[in-house]
Amino acid sequence: MPTLADLPDVPKYRIASACAQTGIEPVTLRAWERRYCLLKPQRSGSNYRLYSERDVALLRWVKRQLDDGVPISRAVADWQELRRAGRWPEVPSALPKLIVAEPPCTYAARLYGALKGHDERAANKIFDEAYAVLDIATLCGEVVTPCLAQIGHEWAQGSLRIATEHFASGYLRGRLLTLFQSSPLRRNGARILAGSGTGELHDIGSLIFALLLRRDGYQVEFLGADVQLDDLLAYAREARPALICLSANSKETALNLARLSSSLLGMRPRPKFGFGGAAFTLCPELQTAIAGTFLGENVLQARVTVRKLLDA
């Protein structure tokens, strides 16, 4: 097998291209360079970072360690130990060709068109391409969510068949669930239970939320739609989560959450309770009717709120 030493070390890729080929966010890559001295990219005449094929392969190797559950500090230490011993890692298999990223809205429109046409093959290609070049938050917030919103809007207007809406929703839920289940489960992360409240049959928003939190390093259990509150309370007494998060899209399902929040008051230790969903955005007065924390108007805001809750 060829090693990283066999690859050209000529700087030619700017940071956007390097990140597109590795699935690493630019802010993360810069942090690794600053904190761990993982790479020392050369600079162009305009002071842009430039990466070689060897650099890209190293990033792919590190990313694979992280995907297997190895902390970044350990992965960097392993890399440094190999170099001190005069050895190089093997080139990661299936190193991708350079992918030119499109704007997220373009991926969303293309994905919508494929799903509307029941073209699963095309949808797979578009989703895979977007996943390769976008970070997970952008994929969920600016590709999947707008695509779902457009499908839901057209279905509500009567211009889209019910079968098409079910096909599209089922497809996206399946892809997101696969990403969730393949994400590393950090046993030392705070435990979070996430799902949709009693009577709420839509759970893709909760699934996106759970996926983002698991990628953030939390120990997240996704409970799906129509979570029965009495059973959830009984399980929470056993599981002792740090946080319970439920969503609701209608006023009726939102008000069901009030009973859960009051029941949590008697638990020791008492988990924190967060809620969100369309019901709380459309009827802001509901945000104060539940004894808990309103997480935000979308999953990206909710992600930030959870960090603040658990850090506190």
N, C-alpha and C positions, 0 to 999 in steps of 0.2 A: 504493500500500500504506500502511495506517495505521502510524504509528510509536508508540513507547512513550509519547511525549508526549500522544497522543490518549487514553490510558487513564486512568481515574480514579485519583487519588492519595490516596483516602480510606482510612485504615487500618482493616481489618476482619478479616483472617485471622490467627489465631494460628499459631505456628511449625509445629505439627503439620499444619495445613491447607496452609500454604505448601509444606512439604516433600512432602506427599501429591500436590500438583499438579505438582511439578517433578522428583521422583525424587532429590532431594538429601537426604542424611542431616542431621538437626538438628545433630549435632556438627560436621559439615563446614560448614554454613551459619554457625554461630557463629564458627568459625575464620576464615572468609572476612571476616566483619564485623570481627573483632578485628585480623586481620593485614593485610587489604587495604582496609579501610574501604569495602567494596563497597556496603553498605546501612547506613542508620541508622534502623532501625524505631522507630516511636513505641511508647509504653508504655500499657497499659490502667491502670485504677485499681488493679488487683491486681498491677501491675508485669509483666504478660505482654507479650512482644513482639507487635506488631501490624503486619501487612504489607498493602499495597494491591495492587490489580490490576496497577498499574504495576511494583511490586516483584516480583510473581510472574512477570510477563512478562520482566523483566530477568534473573531467575534462570533462566528457560527459555532465554533467549538465551545466557547464559554456559554453561549445561549443554550446549547444542548445540555451542558451540566446543570444550568438553572432549571430547565424543563424537567430534569430528572430529580429535582428537589435539593440540589447542592447549593448552599448559600454562595453569593458572589464572592465573599471574602475567602471561602475555602477554594472556590474555582481558581481565583487569582493565585492563591498560595500554591495550588497544584501546578499551575502554569510556570510559576517562578521556580519551583523545585525541579521541574523537567529541564528548564533552561540551565539551571546551575549544574545539572548532571550532563549537560551537553546533548540533551535529547529534544526532539520536537514531537508534538502531537500529530497523529495521522490527519490527513485532510478529511473533514466531514463529508460523508457521502451525499450525493445529489446536491452539490453546491449550485444554487440557482444562477441563472443568467441575470444580468442587470434588468430590472423591471422599472419602467418609467411610470411613476405614480400619476393617476388622474385625480382631480378634485373629488372629495367624498360625495358631493351632490351628483356627480356623473355616475359613480358606482351605484348610488341609490336609484337613479333613473333607469339605468341599464338593468338592475336587479328587478325593479318593478316591472319593466317590460317583459323580462323573461318569465316571471311568475304569472303575470296576467295572461301570457300565452301558454301556460302550463308546460314550459320548456325547462325541465329539470336539469338537463345536461348543460344548457347555457347558464342557468342559475348557479350550478356548481362551479363553473369556470369563473364567473364574475365574483362569487363569494370568495373563492380561493385566492383570486388575484387581489381583491381588496384586503383580505386577511394578511397577505404576504407583505403589503406595503404600508398598511395603516396600523397604528397602535389599537389595542382592543377597545379603548374608550371611544376613539373616533369611529371605529367600525360600528360599534353599538349605537352611539349617539347621533352620528351623521350619515349612516348608511342604512342600517336595519330599521331604526326608529322612524325616519321619514318615509321609508318604503312601506312599513306597516301602516303609518298614518294615511298615506295615499290610498292604500288598499281599503282601509276602514272607511275613509271618506266616500270613495266611489261605491262601496257596498251600501252605505247608509243612503246614498242618493239613488240607489236602484239601478246604477249603470254597470254594476259588476255582479256576476252570478254568485250565489251562495257557495256553490261548489268551488269556484275560483278563490273566494275568500278563505275557505277551509283548506284548500290546497296550499295557498301561499302561507297561511299562518302555521300550518303543520310543518311545512318545509323549514321555515325560519326557526320554529321552536326546536326542531330536530337538530339543526346545525348548531344552535346556541347551546343546547343540552350536551351535545358532543364536546364542545369547547369547555363547558363547565366541568364535565366529568373527567376530562383529560388534563385539567389544570392541577398542579401539585396541591396536595392537601397538607397544610402546615399544622402539625400536631401541637405546636407551641403557640399558635395564634389564638386570639380571643374567639370563643365559640359564639356563632350567630345562627339563629333560626330565621329563615326567610320564606315567605310565601304569600298567598292571597287569602283574605279573610273569608269567613263563613258566607256562603252564597255567592262569592265572587268566582266566576268561571274563567276569567281571563288571567293568565299568569305569565305571559311573555315579558311584561315589564318587570315583574318580580324575578324572573329568571335572568334577565340582563343585569339587574341589580346584584343578584347573588354571584354571577360570573365576575363582575368587576371587583366585588369584595374578596372573592377567593383569589383573584389575581393580585390583590393588595396584600395577601398573606394571612387573611383571617380564615379560621376554621368554620366554613359556612356549610350548613345543611339546607338544601332547597326542598321545601315541603309541597310545592305545587299549588294548585287551585283549590278553593273551597275547603280551607283548613278548618276543621271542627274545633271550636274553642275549648270545650271541656277536655277533649283528648289532648290538645296542645298543652293545656295547663298541667295535666297529669304527666306528660312527657317532660315538660320543662322542669318539674320537680326532680326528675331523675337525671336529666342531662345537664342541669345547672348552667344554662347559657349566660353569657354576659349581656346579650342583647337579643330581643325578638323584634322582627320587622315584618309588618303585614301591609298589604295594599288593598285598596277598595276603589272601584270606579263608579259606584252609584251611592246615593245618599243612604239607602237602606243597608247596604253592606258596610258602609262607613260607620253607621251608628252601632252595628253589631260589635265593633271593636271596643266600644265603651265598656262593655261588660268584661272584656279581657283585661283592660287596663286597671279596672277596679279590683279584679281578682288577684292581680300581681302584687298588690299592696301588702298582702299577707304572707308572701313567700319570703323565705330566708335561706340563702341570700336572694335578694330581689333583683331580677334582671331588669335592665333598662328596656323601654318599649318605644319603638319608632314606627311611624305610619306615613303613608303617602298614597298617591294615586290620583286619577282624574277627578274623583269626587271632591277632594280637598282643594283642587285648583279651581274647579267650577263653582264651588260653594265655600269660599274662604272661611265663613263662620263656623264650619265644621272643624276647622283646625284647633279651635279653642274648646270644642265639645268633648274632646278625647283627652284623658289624662295621660299624656305622653309627649313625645317630641315629633313635631311635623318635620319630615326629613327634607322636603323641598319639592319644587314643581317638576323636577325631572330626575332621572337616575344619576346624572352627573352631580347635581346638587346634593342628592341624597348620599352619594359616596363621600363627599366632603364632610357632611354633617355627621356621618357615622365615625369618621376619624376623630372629629372633635369630641363626640360623646365618649368614645372608648379611651381617648387620651386623657380626658378629664377624670 
